[in-house]
Amino acid sequence: MIKFILPIAIFIATIYGISYFWTISSSKNKKNIALGLITIFLIGISLTIYLIID
């Protein structure tokens, strides 16, 4: 049961946190948030592909 609830709770908290910081930040900080999210996304995709292939 915890295997299903914990990831969903973490996902909802992450989305809420990103949207909160997005609304209170300036345009320069929004650019930094976007670049950080793109970087994390690319690292996550690369790691996933590496682990699937290996």
Beta strands, then each sheet from edge to edge (+ up, - down):
end
